[in-house]
């Protein structure tokens, strides 16, 4: 089990609230750090040349595909290109049903592709499964590259 947060990269405030509520309702407490776009995500994960900046190290990233500034697929490409984040678990969590989005997500190194359910009860069940696996069952890499 890990105490690391879940990084949610989502531009829709309603989806952020829904996800926070679903994680809390499933017993994962306030484990969500949310960022509104791909640029903010990359800044948090890869703080660059600032010697005082500390990179966020989440247990898992829930990444939407359709994001402002830098899209989710481009964020995934950058995450996988950097040594410091190469092994970070990334789940594409999106409403997209496009086969090309699924194929490209996996080609770029996504660990999973999950469609957001429309019904809240289905969303709760999905969060329970994701949270249980990534926060309680999965053994995180003990020495991720930095």
C-alpha positions as CSV (number, residue, x, y, z in Angstrom):
1,X,0.0,0.0,0.0
2,X,1.2,3.5,-0.8
3,X,0.5,6.9,0.8
4,X,1.4,8.7,-2.4
5,X,-1.3,10.8,-3.9
6,X,-3.3,10.3,-7.1
7,X,-2.6,12.9,-9.7
8,X,-5.8,13.8,-11.7
9,X,-5.2,15.9,-14.8
10,X,-8.6,17.1,-15.7
11,X,-9.9,20.4,-17.0
12,X,-13.6,19.9,-16.3
13,X,-14.3,21.1,-12.7
14,X,-17.4,18.9,-12.5
15,X,-15.4,15.8,-13.3
16,X,-12.8,16.8,-10.7
17,X,-15.5,17.1,-8.0
18,X,-17.0,13.8,-9.1
19,X,-13.7,12.0,-9.0
20,X,-12.8,13.5,-5.6
21,X,-16.2,12.4,-4.3
22,X,-15.9,8.9,-5.7
23,X,-12.4,8.4,-4.2
24,X,-13.7,9.6,-0.8
25,X,-16.8,7.5,-1.0
26,X,-14.7,4.4,-1.8
27,X,-12.5,4.9,1.3
28,X,-9.5,6.5,-0.3
29,X,-9.9,9.8,1.5
30,X,-8.5,12.9,0.0
31,X,-5.8,11.3,-2.1
32,X,-6.4,13.5,-5.2
33,X,-4.1,16.2,-6.4
34,X,-5.8,17.8,-9.4
35,X,-4.3,19.9,-12.1
36,X,-6.3,21.6,-14.9
37,X,-4.1,21.1,-17.9
38,X,-1.1,19.3,-19.4
39,X,1.2,22.2,-18.9
40,X,0.5,22.2,-15.1
41,X,1.0,18.4,-15.0
42,X,4.4,18.6,-16.6
43,X,5.5,21.4,-14.4
44,X,4.5,19.4,-11.3
45,X,6.1,16.2,-12.5
46,X,9.2,17.7,-14.1
47,X,10.0,21.0,-12.3
48,X,13.0,21.7,-14.5
49,X,16.0,23.7,-13.5
50,X,14.7,25.2,-10.3
51,X,17.0,23.6,-7.6
52,X,14.4,24.2,-4.9
53,X,11.4,22.7,-6.7
54,X,10.4,19.3,-5.7
55,X,8.8,17.0,-8.2
56,X,5.4,15.5,-7.4
57,X,5.6,11.7,-7.1
58,X,2.1,10.3,-7.4
59,X,1.1,6.7,-7.0
60,X,-0.7,7.0,-10.4
61,X,-1.6,9.6,-12.9
62,X,-5.2,9.8,-14.2
63,X,-4.8,11.6,-17.4
64,X,-7.6,13.0,-19.7
65,X,-6.9,13.1,-23.4
66,X,-8.6,16.3,-24.2
67,X,-6.8,19.0,-22.2
68,X,-6.1,22.7,-22.8
69,X,-2.5,23.9,-23.5
70,X,-0.9,20.5,-23.9
71,X,-3.1,17.5,-24.7
72,X,-3.1,14.3,-22.8
73,X,-1.3,12.3,-25.5
74,X,1.5,14.9,-25.7
75,X,1.8,14.8,-21.8
76,X,2.1,11.1,-21.9
77,X,4.7,11.3,-24.6
78,X,6.8,13.7,-22.4
79,X,6.3,11.6,-19.3
80,X,7.6,8.5,-21.0
81,X,10.5,10.5,-22.6
82,X,11.9,11.7,-19.3
83,X,14.0,9.4,-17.1
84,X,12.5,10.7,-13.9
85,X,8.9,9.8,-14.9
86,X,9.4,6.9,-17.4
87,X,8.0,4.2,-15.1
88,X,5.2,6.3,-13.5
89,X,1.9,4.5,-13.8
90,X,-0.4,6.5,-16.2
91,X,-4.1,5.7,-16.8
92,X,-5.8,7.5,-19.6
93,X,-9.2,8.4,-18.1
94,X,-11.3,9.9,-20.8
95,X,-14.7,10.0,-22.5
96,X,-13.0,9.3,-25.9
97,X,-14.3,6.2,-27.7
98,X,-11.9,6.8,-30.6
99,X,-9.9,3.6,-31.5
100,X,-7.0,5.8,-32.6
101,X,-6.9,7.4,-29.1
102,X,-6.8,3.9,-27.5
103,X,-4.1,2.7,-29.9
104,X,-2.0,5.8,-29.5
105,X,-2.3,5.8,-25.7
106,X,-0.9,2.3,-25.6
107,X,1.8,3.0,-28.2
108,X,3.0,5.9,-26.1
109,X,3.2,3.7,-23.0
110,X,-0.1,4.2,-21.1
111,X,-0.6,1.5,-18.4
112,X,-4.4,1.5,-19.0
113,X,-7.1,3.2,-21.0
114,X,-10.4,3.7,-19.1
115,X,-13.6,5.3,-20.4
116,X,-15.4,7.5,-17.9
117,X,-18.7,6.0,-17.2
118,X,-21.7,8.3,-17.5
119,X,-23.7,6.9,-14.5
120,X,-22.4,7.8,-11.1
121,X,-22.9,4.3,-9.7
122,X,-20.7,2.9,-12.5
123,X,-18.1,5.7,-11.9
124,X,-18.0,4.7,-8.2
125,X,-17.4,1.1,-9.1
126,X,-14.7,2.0,-11.5
127,X,-12.9,4.2,-8.9
128,X,-13.2,1.4,-6.4
129,X,-11.4,-1.0,-8.8
130,X,-8.8,1.5,-9.8
131,X,-8.1,2.7,-6.3
132,X,-8.0,-0.7,-4.9
133,X,-5.5,-1.9,-7.5
134,X,-3.2,1.1,-7.7
135,X,-3.3,2.2,-4.1
136,X,-3.6,-1.1,-2.2
137,X,-2.6,-4.0,-4.3
138,X,0.0,-2.8,-6.7
139,X,3.6,-2.7,-5.4
140,X,5.1,0.6,-6.6
141,X,8.6,0.7,-8.0
142,X,10.8,1.0,-4.9
143,X,13.5,3.0,-6.7
144,X,11.9,5.1,-9.5
145,X,14.5,6.8,-11.6
146,X,15.2,10.5,-10.7
